[in-house]
């Protein structure tokens, strides 16, 4: 149980980082959407 909760927390953190990177990439591209 503990390891599963830790795995989920790591996944959530990675998801937030990924969204932040994607958001920054869109900002760099001056609002171009893919």
Secondary structure, DSSP 8 states (H G I E B T S, - for coil): -HHHHHHHHHHHHHHHHHHHHHHHHHHHTTT---
